[in-house]
Amino acid sequence: MPYNKDDKRRQLLGCLSRRLAYTAPALALAVGGVVALQATAGDAVSQAGKLAMTELSEETFLLASTHAEGGAEAEAEAEGEAEGEAEGEAEGEAEGDVSDVQRPEGYSPAYSEEGDNEAELLARGEELYYDTTLSSNGLSCASCHGSDGNDQGYAATFEQPFPHQVAMAENQFGMAQVHADEMVQICMVAPMAAEPLEWGGDKLTSLAAYMVEVQRRFAGEPHDL
């Protein structure tokens, strides 16, 4: 058979084209999860290379999307837990220990909420009303409720005789109404940030008796101050 240069040339070009087509998918460059594939051999472009690039790109996109969604969900869950803990702590701080401010079982006060308390008891109560050493933050009863008969800082319910409703007692301690000595104790442990006074002791008895007369004065009734 005679040697045909044109046939031999076509065979060599065809072999070269096939080799370039087979090796084109391997020419991939991954940078930061982004896959770029380029393969050229004249006009011959590997369809297999395009398919590999498309499948890999789609898989990479799905993995990245799933990771982002999972991270967002985890972050939202963590924020929700943090908010829940913060709310729980805030609620816990707003609730006081009612045993500190409520009359203990079997307790009998040494003052009268009907009035007619001794003058010495009222004088001692007035002295303590201005005493800042009772608190841990420099406050006295007068700091919130006025001095020299200028009664302030009381709700309208203070016009009612003891026991009556006090907003702080209800909100922080769950007490529907309080006696005068219980109101004194609430002011001691809440605004004044101190320990409750001794039940039946001179300080609590004197302050409670004095507050009975302050309540009457505030309500515009006869009083002994």
PyRosetta script that sets phi, psi and omega in degrees:
from pyrosetta import init, pose_from_sequence

init()
pose = pose_from_sequence("MPYNKDDKRRQLLGCLSRRLAYTAPALALAVGGVVALQATAGDAVSQAGKLAMTELSEETFLLASTHAEGGAEAEAEAEGEAEGEAEGEAEGEAEGDVSDVQRPEGYSPAYSEEGDNEAELLARGEELYYDTTLSSNGLSCASCHGSDGNDQGYAATFEQPFPHQVAMAENQFGMAQVHADEMVQICMVAPMAAEPLEWGGDKLTSLAAYMVEVQRRFAGEPHDL")
pose.set_psi(1, 131.0)
pose.set_omega(1, -179.7)
pose.set_phi(2, -67.8)
pose.set_psi(2, 146.2)
pose.set_omega(2, -179.0)
pose.set_phi(3, -76.0)
pose.set_psi(3, 124.7)
pose.set_omega(3, -177.0)
pose.set_phi(4, -112.2)
pose.set_psi(4, 108.9)
pose.set_omega(4, -178.4)
pose.set_phi(5, -64.3)
pose.set_psi(5, -35.6)
pose.set_omega(5, -179.6)
pose.set_phi(6, -65.8)
pose.set_psi(6, -41.4)
pose.set_omega(6, 179.5)
pose.set_phi(7, -64.6)
pose.set_psi(7, -42.9)
pose.set_omega(7, 179.5)
pose.set_phi(8, -62.2)
pose.set_psi(8, -40.2)
pose.set_omega(8, 179.4)
pose.set_phi(9, -62.9)
pose.set_psi(9, -42.4)
pose.set_omega(9, 179.7)
pose.set_phi(10, -64.9)
pose.set_psi(10, -38.3)
pose.set_omega(10, 178.9)
pose.set_phi(11, -63.5)
pose.set_psi(11, -44.5)
pose.set_omega(11, -179.4)
pose.set_phi(12, -64.5)
pose.set_psi(12, -42.2)
pose.set_omega(12, 178.6)
pose.set_phi(13, -64.6)
pose.set_psi(13, -40.1)
pose.set_omega(13, 178.7)
pose.set_phi(14, -63.4)
pose.set_psi(14, -42.2)
pose.set_omega(14, 178.4)
pose.set_phi(15, -62.7)
pose.set_psi(15, -43.1)
pose.set_omega(15, 178.9)
pose.set_phi(16, -62.7)
pose.set_psi(16, -40.9)
pose.set_omega(16, 179.8)
pose.set_phi(17, -63.7)
pose.set_psi(17, -41.0)
pose.set_omega(17, -179.1)
pose.set_phi(18, -66.3)
pose.set_psi(18, -39.8)
pose.set_omega(18, 179.7)
pose.set_phi(19, -65.1)
pose.set_psi(19, -39.9)
pose.set_omega(19, 177.5)
pose.set_phi(20, -65.8)
pose.set_psi(20, -37.6)
pose.set_omega(20, 179.2)
pose.set_phi(21, -65.7)
pose.set_psi(21, -39.2)
pose.set_omega(21, -178.2)
pose.set_phi(22, -71.4)
pose.set_psi(22, -34.9)
pose.set_omega(22, -176.4)
pose.set_phi(23, -89.4)
pose.set_psi(23, -8.5)
pose.set_omega(23, -177.7)
pose.set_phi(24, -60.2)
pose.set_psi(24, -42.7)
pose.set_omega(24, -179.6)
pose.set_phi(25, -60.6)
pose.set_psi(25, -23.2)
pose.set_omega(25, -178.5)
pose.set_phi(26, -78.0)
pose.set_psi(26, -11.4)
pose.set_omega(26, -178.6)
pose.set_phi(27, -86.2)
pose.set_psi(27, 66.1)
pose.set_omega(27, -177.9)
pose.set_phi(28, -111.6)
pose.set_psi(28, 141.9)
pose.set_omega(28, 178.6)
pose.set_phi(29, -125.1)
pose.set_psi(29, 117.8)
pose.set_omega(29, 179.8)
pose.set_phi(30, -103.0)
pose.set_psi(30, 119.6)
pose.set_omega(30, 178.6)
pose.set_phi(31, -129.1)
pose.set_psi(31, 109.8)
pose.set_omega(31, 178.1)
pose.set_phi(32, 59.3)
pose.set_psi(32, 35.0)
pose.set_omega(32, 176.5)
pose.set_phi(33, 85.8)
pose.set_psi(33, -0.5)
pose.set_omega(33, 179.5)
pose.set_phi(34, -104.4)
pose.set_psi(34, 123.5)
pose.set_omega(34, -173.9)
pose.set_phi(35, -102.7)
pose.set_psi(35, 125.9)
pose.set_omega(35, 178.0)
pose.set_phi(36, -120.6)
pose.set_psi(36, 133.7)
pose.set_omega(36, -177.1)
pose.set_phi(37, -131.6)
pose.set_psi(37, 125.2)
pose.set_omega(37, 178.1)
pose.set_phi(38, -131.2)
pose.set_psi(38, 131.7)
pose.set_omega(38, 177.0)
pose.set_phi(39, -147.8)
pose.set_psi(39, 120.4)
pose.set_omega(39, -180.0)
pose.set_phi(40, -131.7)
pose.set_psi(40, 140.8)
pose.set_omega(40, 175.1)
pose.set_phi(41, -149.5)
pose.set_psi(41, 76.7)
pose.set_omega(41, -174.4)
pose.set_phi(42, 67.0)
pose.set_psi(42, -122.9)
pose.set_omega(42, 176.8)
pose.set_phi(43, -94.1)
pose.set_psi(43, -1.4)
pose.set_omega(43, -176.9)
pose.set_phi(44, -89.5)
pose.set_psi(44, 112.5)
pose.set_omega(44, 178.5)
pose.set_phi(45, -115.2)
pose.set_psi(45, 134.2)
pose.set_omega(45, -175.5)
pose.set_phi(46, -76.7)
pose.set_psi(46, 115.9)
pose.set_omega(46, 175.1)
pose.set_phi(47, -66.9)
pose.set_psi(47, -30.4)
pose.set_omega(47, 176.9)
pose.set_phi(48, -64.4)
pose.set_psi(48, -37.0)
pose.set_omega(48, 177.6)
pose.set_phi(49, -64.7)
pose.set_psi(49, -41.8)
pose.set_omega(49, 177.1)
pose.set_phi(50, -61.5)
pose.set_psi(50, -43.7)
pose.set_omega(50, -179.7)
pose.set_phi(51, -62.6)
pose.set_psi(51, -43.9)
pose.set_omega(51, 179.6)
pose.set_phi(52, -62.1)
pose.set_psi(52, -41.7)
pose.set_omega(52, 180.0)
pose.set_phi(53, -64.4)
pose.set_psi(53, -43.0)
pose.set_omega(53, -179.0)
pose.set_phi(54, -63.5)
pose.set_psi(54, -46.4)
pose.set_omega(54, -178.9)
pose.set_phi(55, -63.2)
pose.set_psi(55, -43.6)
pose.set_omega(55, -178.8)
pose.set_phi(56, -67.3)
pose.set_psi(56, -39.6)
pose.set_omega(56, 179.0)
pose.set_phi(57, -64.3)
pose.set_psi(57, -42.6)
pose.set_omega(57, 179.2)
pose.set_phi(58, -63.9)
pose.set_psi(58, -41.4)
pose.set_omega(58, 179.6)
pose.set_phi(59, -64.6)
pose.set_psi(59, -43.5)
pose.set_omega(59, 178.6)
pose.set_phi(60, -61.7)
pose.set_psi(60, -41.3)
pose.set_omega(60, 178.7)
pose.set_phi(61, -62.9)
pose.set_psi(61, -43.5)
pose.set_omega(61, 179.9)
pose.set_phi(62, -64.6)
pose.set_psi(62, -42.0)
pose.set_omega(62, 178.6)
pose.set_phi(63, -63.0)
pose.set_psi(63, -43.3)
pose.set_omega(63, 179.7)
pose.set_phi(64, -64.8)
pose.set_psi(64, -41.1)
pose.set_omega(64, 179.6)
pose.set_phi(65, -64.3)
pose.set_psi(65, -44.2)
pose.set_omega(65, 179.4)
pose.set_phi(66, -62.0)
pose.set_psi(66, -41.5)
pose.set_omega(66, 179.0)
pose.set_phi(67, -63.4)
pose.set_psi(67, -42.8)
pose.set_omega(67, -179.6)
pose.set_phi(68, -65.2)
pose.set_psi(68, -43.3)
pose.set_omega(68, 179.7)
pose.set_phi(69, -64.3)
pose.set_psi(69, -42.7)
pose.set_omega(69, 178.8)
pose.set_phi(70, -63.2)
pose.set_psi(70, -39.9)
pose.set_omega(70, 178.1)
pose.set_phi(71, -64.9)
pose.set_psi(71, -40.1)
pose.set_omega(71, 179.0)
pose.set_phi(72, -65.1)
pose.set_psi(72, -41.6)
pose.set_omega(72, 179.4)
pose.set_phi(73, -64.8)
pose.set_psi(73, -41.3)
pose.set_omega(73, 179.3)
pose.set_phi(74, -64.8)
pose.set_psi(74, -40.7)
pose.set_omega(74, 179.0)
pose.set_phi(75, -64.6)
pose.set_psi(75, -42.3)
pose.set_omega(75, 179.2)
pose.set_phi(76, -64.2)
pose.set_psi(76, -39.4)
pose.set_omega(76, 179.5)
pose.set_phi(77, -65.5)
pose.set_psi(77, -41.4)
pose.set_omega(77, 178.8)
pose.set_phi(78, -64.0)
pose.set_psi(78, -40.8)
pose.set_omega(78, 178.2)
pose.set_phi(79, -64.3)
pose.set_psi(79, -39.5)
pose.set_omega(79, 178.7)
pose.set_phi(80, -63.3)
pose.set_psi(80, -41.4)
pose.set_omega(80, 179.0)
pose.set_phi(81, -66.0)
pose.set_psi(81, -39.8)
pose.set_omega(81, 179.2)
pose.set_phi(82, -63.9)
pose.set_psi(82, -42.1)
pose.set_omega(82, 178.7)
pose.set_phi(83, -64.9)
pose.set_psi(83, -40.5)
pose.set_omega(83, 178.8)
pose.set_phi(84, -62.6)
pose.set_psi(84, -41.2)
pose.set_omega(84, 178.5)
pose.set_phi(85, -66.1)
pose.set_psi(85, -40.5)
pose.set_omega(85, 179.2)
pose.set_phi(86, -63.7)
pose.set_psi(86, -41.8)
pose.set_omega(86, 179.0)
pose.set_phi(87, -65.3)
pose.set_psi(87, -40.6)
pose.set_omega(87, 179.2)
pose.set_phi(88, -63.1)
pose.set_psi(88, -40.3)
pose.set_omega(88, 178.2)
pose.set_phi(89, -66.3)
pose.set_psi(89, -39.8)
pose.set_omega(89, 179.5)
pose.set_phi(90, -63.2)
pose.set_psi(90, -41.6)
pose.set_omega(90, 179.3)
pose.set_phi(91, -65.2)
pose.set_psi(91, -38.9)
pose.set_omega(91, 179.7)
pose.set_phi(92, -64.3)
pose.set_psi(92, -36.8)
pose.set_omega(92, 179.9)
pose.set_phi(93, -70.0)
pose.set_psi(93, -29.0)
pose.set_omega(93, -177.3)
pose.set_phi(94, -77.2)
pose.set_psi(94, -17.6)
pose.set_omega(94, -177.9)
pose.set_phi(95, -96.9)
pose.set_psi(95, 122.9)
pose.set_omega(95, 179.3)
pose.set_phi(96, -95.3)
pose.set_psi(96, 167.9)
pose.set_omega(96, 177.4)
pose.set_phi(97, -83.7)
pose.set_psi(97, 106.9)
pose.set_omega(97, -175.1)
pose.set_phi(98, -62.9)
pose.set_psi(98, -24.6)
pose.set_omega(98, -179.4)
pose.set_phi(99, -66.6)
pose.set_psi(99, -19.2)
pose.set_omega(99, 178.5)
pose.set_phi(100, -77.4)
pose.set_psi(100, -25.1)
pose.set_omega(100, -171.0)
pose.set_phi(101, -119.5)
pose.set_psi(101, -10.7)
pose.set_omega(101, -178.1)
pose.set_phi(102, -96.4)
pose.set_psi(102, 141.3)
pose.set_omega(102, 179.7)
pose.set_phi(103, -53.7)
pose.set_psi(103, 129.4)
pose.set_omega(103, 179.1)
pose.set_phi(104, -71.5)
pose.set_psi(104, 160.4)
pose.set_omega(104, -179.0)
pose.set_phi(105, -63.3)
pose.set_psi(105, 133.5)
pose.set_omega(105, 178.9)
pose.set_phi(106, 82.7)
pose.set_psi(106, 2.9)
pose.set_omega(106, -179.1)
pose.set_phi(107, -76.4)
pose.set_psi(107, 138.4)
pose.set_omega(107, 177.3)
pose.set_phi(108, -128.6)
pose.set_psi(108, 116.2)
pose.set_omega(108, -175.9)
pose.set_phi(109, -67.0)
pose.set_psi(109, 150.3)
pose.set_omega(109, 179.1)
pose.set_phi(110, -98.8)
pose.set_psi(110, 20.9)
pose.set_omega(110, 175.0)
pose.set_phi(111, -133.3)
pose.set_psi(111, 168.3)
pose.set_omega(111, -179.3)
pose.set_phi(112, -116.0)
pose.set_psi(112, 132.5)
pose.set_omega(112, 174.9)
pose.set_phi(113, -84.5)
pose.set_psi(113, 0.0)
pose.set_omega(113, 174.6)
pose.set_phi(114, -90.5)
pose.set_psi(114, -5.7)
pose.set_omega(114, -178.2)
pose.set_phi(115, 98.5)
pose.set_psi(115, -161.4)
pose.set_omega(115, 179.5)
pose.set_phi(116, 60.5)
pose.set_psi(116, 33.2)
pose.set_omega(116, 175.0)
pose.set_phi(117, -82.7)
pose.set_psi(117, 150.9)
pose.set_omega(117, -176.3)
pose.set_phi(118, -60.9)
pose.set_psi(118, 146.6)
pose.set_omega(118, -178.1)
pose.set_phi(119, -62.7)
pose.set_psi(119, -36.4)
pose.set_omega(119, 179.3)
pose.set_phi(120, -65.0)
pose.set_psi(120, -35.7)
pose.set_omega(120, 178.5)
pose.set_phi(121, -66.2)
pose.set_psi(121, -41.7)
pose.set_omega(121, 179.3)
pose.set_phi(122, -68.1)
pose.set_psi(122, -38.1)
pose.set_omega(122, 179.0)
pose.set_phi(123, -65.2)
pose.set_psi(123, -41.4)
pose.set_omega(123, 177.3)
pose.set_phi(124, -64.9)
pose.set_psi(124, -39.3)
pose.set_omega(124, 178.6)
pose.set_phi(125, -64.0)
pose.set_psi(125, -40.0)
pose.set_omega(125, 178.6)
pose.set_phi(126, -65.6)
pose.set_psi(126, -38.8)
pose.set_omega(126, 177.8)
pose.set_phi(127, -61.7)
pose.set_psi(127, -44.9)
pose.set_omega(127, 179.6)
pose.set_phi(128, -68.7)
pose.set_psi(128, -27.2)
pose.set_omega(128, -179.9)
pose.set_phi(129, -60.3)
pose.set_psi(129, -29.0)
pose.set_omega(129, -179.6)
pose.set_phi(130, -102.4)
pose.set_psi(130, 4.0)
pose.set_omega(130, -173.4)
pose.set_phi(131, -84.1)
pose.set_psi(131, 110.3)
pose.set_omega(131, -179.6)
pose.set_phi(132, -79.0)
pose.set_psi(132, -13.8)
pose.set_omega(132, -179.4)
pose.set_phi(133, -74.7)
pose.set_psi(133, -9.3)
pose.set_omega(133, 177.1)
pose.set_phi(134, -72.3)
pose.set_psi(134, -22.1)
pose.set_omega(134, -176.9)
pose.set_phi(135, -102.4)
pose.set_psi(135, 172.5)
pose.set_omega(135, 175.5)
pose.set_phi(136, -104.6)
pose.set_psi(136, 1.9)
pose.set_omega(136, -176.2)
pose.set_phi(137, -129.1)
pose.set_psi(137, 15.5)
pose.set_omega(137, 176.4)
pose.set_phi(138, 83.5)
pose.set_psi(138, 5.4)
pose.set_omega(138, 178.6)
pose.set_phi(139, -89.0)
pose.set_psi(139, 155.6)
pose.set_omega(139, 169.5)
pose.set_phi(140, -128.4)
pose.set_psi(140, 174.2)
pose.set_omega(140, 176.5)
pose.set_phi(141, -58.7)
pose.set_psi(141, -39.3)
pose.set_omega(141, -177.9)
pose.set_phi(142, -66.4)
pose.set_psi(142, -22.9)
pose.set_omega(142, -179.2)
pose.set_phi(143, -60.0)
pose.set_psi(143, -34.6)
pose.set_omega(143, -178.6)
pose.set_phi(144, -103.2)
pose.set_psi(144, -26.0)
pose.set_omega(144, -170.3)
pose.set_phi(145, -115.5)
pose.set_psi(145, 13.4)
pose.set_omega(145, 173.0)
pose.set_phi(146, 85.2)
pose.set_psi(146, 170.4)
pose.set_omega(146, -178.3)
pose.set_phi(147, -139.0)
pose.set_psi(147, 163.8)
pose.set_omega(147, 177.9)
pose.set_phi(148, 54.9)
pose.set_psi(148, 39.5)
pose.set_omega(148, 177.0)
pose.set_phi(149, 81.4)
pose.set_psi(149, 0.0)
pose.set_omega(149, 178.1)
pose.set_phi(150, -86.8)
pose.set_psi(150, 76.5)
pose.set_omega(150, -175.0)
pose.set_phi(151, -69.6)
pose.set_psi(151, 130.0)
pose.set_omega(151, -179.3)
pose.set_phi(152, -150.8)
pose.set_psi(152, 170.8)
pose.set_omega(152, 177.5)
pose.set_phi(153, 74.9)
pose.set_psi(153, 17.9)
pose.set_omega(153, 178.4)
pose.set_phi(154, -111.1)
pose.set_psi(154, 144.9)
pose.set_omega(154, 174.3)
pose.set_phi(155, -81.0)
pose.set_psi(155, 170.6)
pose.set_omega(155, -179.4)
pose.set_phi(156, -61.7)
pose.set_psi(156, -26.1)
pose.set_omega(156, -179.6)
pose.set_phi(157, -65.7)
pose.set_psi(157, -17.5)
pose.set_omega(157, 179.5)
pose.set_phi(158, -70.0)
pose.set_psi(158, -12.2)
pose.set_omega(158, 176.1)
pose.set_phi(159, -72.3)
pose.set_psi(159, -17.5)
pose.set_omega(159, 180.0)
pose.set_phi(160, -84.6)
pose.set_psi(160, 143.9)
pose.set_omega(160, 178.3)
pose.set_phi(161, -60.9)
pose.set_psi(161, 156.1)
pose.set_omega(161, 174.1)
pose.set_phi(162, -70.7)
pose.set_psi(162, 145.2)
pose.set_omega(162, -5.7)
pose.set_phi(163, -76.6)
pose.set_psi(163, 146.4)
pose.set_omega(163, 178.1)
pose.set_phi(164, -147.2)
pose.set_psi(164, 175.6)
pose.set_omega(164, -178.2)
pose.set_phi(165, -75.2)
pose.set_psi(165, 139.0)
pose.set_omega(165, 172.7)
pose.set_phi(166, -132.5)
pose.set_psi(166, 125.0)
pose.set_omega(166, -174.2)
pose.set_phi(167, -57.7)
pose.set_psi(167, -43.5)
pose.set_omega(167, -179.2)
pose.set_phi(168, -62.8)
pose.set_psi(168, -39.3)
pose.set_omega(168, 179.3)
pose.set_phi(169, -64.3)
pose.set_psi(169, -39.8)
pose.set_omega(169, -178.2)
pose.set_phi(170, -73.6)
pose.set_psi(170, -42.5)
pose.set_omega(170, -175.3)
pose.set_phi(171, -73.7)
pose.set_psi(171, -40.4)
pose.set_omega(171, -174.2)
pose.set_phi(172, -98.5)
pose.set_psi(172, -23.4)
pose.set_omega(172, -175.6)
pose.set_phi(173, -125.0)
pose.set_psi(173, -4.2)
pose.set_omega(173, 177.1)
pose.set_phi(174, 70.5)
pose.set_psi(174, 25.7)
pose.set_omega(174, -179.2)
pose.set_phi(175, -99.0)
pose.set_psi(175, 123.6)
pose.set_omega(175, -176.9)
pose.set_phi(176, -69.0)
pose.set_psi(176, -33.6)
pose.set_omega(176, 177.7)
pose.set_phi(177, -153.5)
pose.set_psi(177, 161.4)
pose.set_omega(177, -175.6)
pose.set_phi(178, -136.4)
pose.set_psi(178, 154.7)
pose.set_omega(178, 169.6)
pose.set_phi(179, -87.0)
pose.set_psi(179, 170.7)
pose.set_omega(179, -177.7)
pose.set_phi(180, -61.6)
pose.set_psi(180, -42.1)
pose.set_omega(180, -179.6)
pose.set_phi(181, -69.2)
pose.set_psi(181, -32.2)
pose.set_omega(181, 176.4)
pose.set_phi(182, -68.6)
pose.set_psi(182, -36.5)
pose.set_omega(182, 177.0)
pose.set_phi(183, -65.1)
pose.set_psi(183, -39.5)
pose.set_omega(183, 176.7)
pose.set_phi(184, -60.6)
pose.set_psi(184, -44.5)
pose.set_omega(184, -179.4)
pose.set_phi(185, -63.6)
pose.set_psi(185, -38.6)
pose.set_omega(185, 178.3)
pose.set_phi(186, -62.2)
pose.set_psi(186, -43.4)
pose.set_omega(186, 177.8)
pose.set_phi(187, -65.5)
pose.set_psi(187, -32.9)
pose.set_omega(187, 179.3)
pose.set_phi(188, -65.9)
pose.set_psi(188, -47.7)
pose.set_omega(188, -172.5)
pose.set_phi(189, -87.2)
pose.set_psi(189, -21.0)
pose.set_omega(189, -177.7)
pose.set_phi(190, -97.4)
pose.set_psi(190, -84.2)
pose.set_omega(190, -177.5)
pose.set_phi(191, -61.6)
pose.set_psi(191, -38.0)
pose.set_omega(191, -174.6)
pose.set_phi(192, -88.4)
pose.set_psi(192, -6.2)
pose.set_omega(192, 172.8)
pose.set_phi(193, 50.6)
pose.set_psi(193, 47.6)
pose.set_omega(193, -177.9)
pose.set_phi(194, -127.6)
pose.set_psi(194, 176.0)
pose.set_omega(194, 175.9)
pose.set_phi(195, -75.5)
pose.set_psi(195, 148.7)
pose.set_omega(195, 176.4)
pose.set_phi(196, -63.9)
pose.set_psi(196, 151.9)
pose.set_omega(196, 178.7)
pose.set_phi(197, -75.4)
pose.set_psi(197, 162.1)
pose.set_omega(197, -179.5)
pose.set_phi(198, -68.9)
pose.set_psi(198, 127.9)
pose.set_omega(198, 177.7)
pose.set_phi(199, -64.5)
pose.set_psi(199, 126.4)
pose.set_omega(199, -179.2)
pose.set_phi(200, 84.0)
pose.set_psi(200, -3.7)
pose.set_omega(200, -179.7)
pose.set_phi(201, -77.0)
pose.set_psi(201, 168.6)
pose.set_omega(201, -176.5)
pose.set_phi(202, -60.9)
pose.set_psi(202, -42.2)
pose.set_omega(202, -176.4)
pose.set_phi(203, -65.4)
pose.set_psi(203, -49.2)
pose.set_omega(203, -178.4)
pose.set_phi(204, -66.0)
pose.set_psi(204, -42.3)
pose.set_omega(204, -179.1)
pose.set_phi(205, -62.9)
pose.set_psi(205, -44.1)
pose.set_omega(205, -178.6)
pose.set_phi(206, -67.0)
pose.set_psi(206, -45.2)
pose.set_omega(206, 179.3)
pose.set_phi(207, -64.3)
pose.set_psi(207, -40.6)
pose.set_omega(207, 179.7)
pose.set_phi(208, -63.9)
pose.set_psi(208, -43.7)
pose.set_omega(208, 178.7)
pose.set_phi(209, -62.3)
pose.set_psi(209, -40.4)
pose.set_omega(209, 179.1)
pose.set_phi(210, -64.8)
pose.set_psi(210, -39.7)
pose.set_omega(210, -178.7)
pose.set_phi(211, -69.1)
pose.set_psi(211, -26.7)
pose.set_omega(211, 174.1)
pose.set_phi(212, -60.6)
pose.set_psi(212, -42.7)
pose.set_omega(212, -180.0)
pose.set_phi(213, -73.7)
pose.set_psi(213, -34.1)
pose.set_omega(213, 175.9)
pose.set_phi(214, -63.3)
pose.set_psi(214, -39.9)
pose.set_omega(214, 178.8)
pose.set_phi(215, -62.0)
pose.set_psi(215, -41.6)
pose.set_omega(215, 179.6)
pose.set_phi(216, -66.7)
pose.set_psi(216, -40.4)
pose.set_omega(216, 177.3)
pose.set_phi(217, -63.1)
pose.set_psi(217, -42.9)
pose.set_omega(217, 179.8)
pose.set_phi(218, -62.8)
pose.set_psi(218, -35.5)
pose.set_omega(218, -179.7)
pose.set_phi(219, -82.8)
pose.set_psi(219, -1.3)
pose.set_omega(219, 179.1)
pose.set_phi(220, 78.2)
pose.set_psi(220, 23.2)
pose.set_omega(220, -179.5)
pose.set_phi(221, -102.7)
pose.set_psi(221, 163.3)
pose.set_omega(221, 176.7)
pose.set_phi(222, -58.8)
pose.set_psi(222, 140.5)
pose.set_omega(222, -178.3)
pose.set_phi(223, -145.4)
pose.set_psi(223, 172.6)
pose.set_omega(223, -175.0)
pose.set_phi(224, -109.0)
pose.set_psi(224, 23.3)
pose.set_omega(224, 179.2)
pose.set_phi(225, -95.3)
pose.dump_pdb("model.pdb")
